[in-house]
Structures are given as structure tokens and as C-alpha cells.
Amino acid sequence: MVRKYDYLRAIEYTSTVEGRQRKNVSELMALGEAELASGRYDAARQHLRAAIDLDPFHKTFSDIAWDLSQVEYMCNNYETSLEWAQLAQKNGLNIRTWHLDYLQALANVEVYRSTGSQSDRVAMQLTKPSVPRVDVRINGSRNTFAIVDSGAVLSIISDTLADSLHVRRLGTFEGTFYGLLDEPIQVRFGLLESLEIGSIRLENVPVAIMPNDKMRFLISSNEPFAMELLLGANLLKEFRMELDFKRGSAMFTRLTAADHDPDPAQNLFIDGFRPMVRGTVNRKGWFLFILDTGSEVTFLNASQLAQLPVQFYAPKMHGALLQGLGGAKKHGEKIENIEIGVDKWAGTFKTLPMYESDDRAHAVGIVGENFLMNFKLVIDFGRMRVDLIKG
């Protein structure tokens, strides 16, 4: 069930797994992985540690340690996340050095410290390109618009803006991000002193610092569109958000520890630090899609097409030019007459473009703004729910 990403069914076996007189490493690990993906971090920590206490072989040990590192990362416990990541690496798992450096740099930082209001409604723009943007204030001195981009693992700031604000650097190491089309992008890392969304004020906000030329797109008539700041998933997970596209407003509500209580009917999951929404394809499911408020377009992952309930098709080229973060461009294939469903709603796309990416192998596609903007979109990382409200 975990391999099929049916996490909720796997969690239903909790009492069976816990009730065995002789505990099983594989069962405890699978249960912990399902709980990690479902945002049930206390339970995941308990079962993964029980699995590792059974002293499994190196490969299994390293996989469990990496799962535990992800649990602590999602809970903003970077020092403990680093310890587990180092154990995973010591036991043979290949972990990028820059990721360890990033965890080390944040080990003693209280990230996302809240010093303002817990909730506020702000104006939201949705002009070309059609991605949600809100006005924010950085380090108490600079206002700019920020793209609400749930598909980005980490918040991103342009290097020019970071330099002008003297953003504190997190060491001298560099990391590598990958855009939609798998193009590598070299980034550095920093820490915003403060970020204000309306009357909400957060301190110590980690960001990736990206070259300006990697944060530009071409829109209609080859007009350039430059971005200075993206609010990514590691920040957005701290909130319950309502994006009201019809009225042009966004409500952000800071989550407390008591708010982290996943709904039994949750449809929001975390995979590879990205939010995934459970959906249907041609009225069959379930399948996981990347929930990407920063993408104008809904896509299907060509590498996952064989598992989807779609008829055999002859590849066709679509006229649209796919643009990934980092400036990569290509024309791709399309598939026709596909129904995508999320929450209680579904819509048929006359054509859907496709991308191909092994980096997101668990996702069958991306749900973007051309689907989401037809609703008031509620993303609740406490209840782990995506709700689409019509009207």
C-alpha cells in the first residue's frame, strides 16, 4: 500500500502492526513512511524509531534514518534532522553534501518565529502570468510582491534583492535545485531577518538565493517577467491558506501545535518535501499530483503515463512552450481529453501538456492554476486537506 501511495489504508493497520508480539522492521518502517507522508509526525517518529531499534541491516537502517531526518526537517528540528541524515550517510545512503551543510547552518536557529498577528487577509493579484502574488515586506525595509509557490521546496529570493537587503548568508556552500524540466540551478542560502504578510510577521525565514537570470520568464509578446521572491512549501506549511481568486484576496492563518491534527479524510500529503494532492484521472484513482500554485498550467508526467487509466494515444506535439524555473524551454507532447479530479470537483482538459521527470517519480502530474483558479482554494497543512469551494 505504501508503494502504491495509499497512505491512509496503510495507517489503518496501525493496531495490527503494534499488536504483534514479534515486531517486524519492514512493517514498522512502512507504517512510519505512511505517517511521514501524511503529516502525522509524532506517530511517524515513534514507529520509525521502533524500527531502527530492531537493528536492521545497513541499507534498511540508512533508509529509516533518512525518513527520521525528514520527520525532523518538517518539524523544523534541523539539528536532529542533521544527526539522522549523517547516520543515513554513514550507513551508505548518498545524501548531497550541501543538504547537510544547510541543516548544519540552521541547527541552532528558531525558524519562522512568529511576532505579529496569527491571521490576516491580504490583497492577491493574478495578472499574467496567472500565478497568485501577494505584497510582502522584507527585513522591515523593502516591499515587493511574492509569488505563492507551493511547488517550490524552499522560498527563493533573487540575488540582486538579497544583496540590496544585505540578507544574512548561511555559509559559503552552494546547492543545486531542479526546475520543471530538470535543469540544474545553482543556489546559495540565506536567512531573512523578517517577513511580513499583512500584519503577520515571521522572523528567521530561510531562503535560497537564485541568480536573477534564472528567475525570469517570457509571457505574451515575449515580454519578460522577473520575480524577486517566491514563498515556497517549507514556509507555506506553517499556514492554513485561503486563495480566493474571484475576489482577489488571500487569507493566511499561522498554525499552532494544536492545529496539527490531520483529517481522517485528508487528501494532502508530503513527498520529497513537496505538497501532493490526491486526485483522480478519468474518474479512477487515487493518484498523487504535485500541488503547484506557482504553475500556470496543469501537466501530466510522461514517465508515469503507463499507470494511468488513459487510452493508447499517438504522441502529438503541443504548440505551447514549456518554461521551467531557471529559464529552460522546450516544446513537448500533449495528450487529449483527460479528466482530472481533486476534492469534490473534476474537469476535462481538451489537451494536457506533458513533462518527463524522474525527480518527481511519485507524482503522475502537476495540478496548476488553470485548474485551481476556478475555486476558492483552501490549503490547510494542519488538517492536511485541500478544499475547493465553488462560488
Number of C-alpha atoms within 10 A of each C-alpha: 13 16 9 10 20 16 20 19 12 18 20 11 13 16 9 10 17 16 10 9 7 8 14 14 21 14 19 23 23 22 27 32 29 26 25 25 26 24 25 20 21 14 16 25 21 13 25 26 18 18 25 20 11 12 11 14 10 14 13 20 23 24 20 28 26 23 25 30 25 27 28 21 18 19 15 19 20 26 19 19 25 26 20 22 27 20 18 25 19 13 17 15 19 11 14 11 13 14 16 17 18 21 21 19 19 20 18 11 17 14 20 20 13 16 13 14 15 15 19 14 17 18 15 23 19 17 9 11 14 17 23 27 24 20 16 21 17 23 17 13 8 12 13 15 17 23 25 24 24 26 24 27 19 21 23 27 28 22 20 14 18 23 13 9 16 13 20 15 19 20 13 9 14 18 18 13 18 15 19 20 19 18 15 14 16 15 20 21 22 25 21 22 19 19 21 19 21 19 15 19 22 23 20 20 20 25 27 27 27 24 17 16 14 18 21 18 20 14 11 9 6 8 9 11 13 14 19 20 26 23 23 25 22 22 19 23 22 20 20 22 21 20 26 21 20 13 11 15 19 24 19 22 18 20 17 11 7 7 14 17 13 18 13 10 10 19 22 27 28 23 18 12 17 22 26 28 27 23 23 21 20 16 13 13 14 16 21 26 27 26 30 26 27 23 25 19 19 22 22 22 20 19 17 17 16 11 9 15 14 15 10 9 9 9 11 12 13 16 11 12 12 18 18 20 22 24 17 16 15 11 15 18 18 22 24 16 13 19 17 19 22 20 16 9 15 16 14 15 16 11 14 18 25 23 20 21 18 12 13 20 12 20 23 24 27 25 28 22 22 15 20 20 20 15 18 20 20 18 25 25 24 22 20 26 22 24 20 20 14 10 8
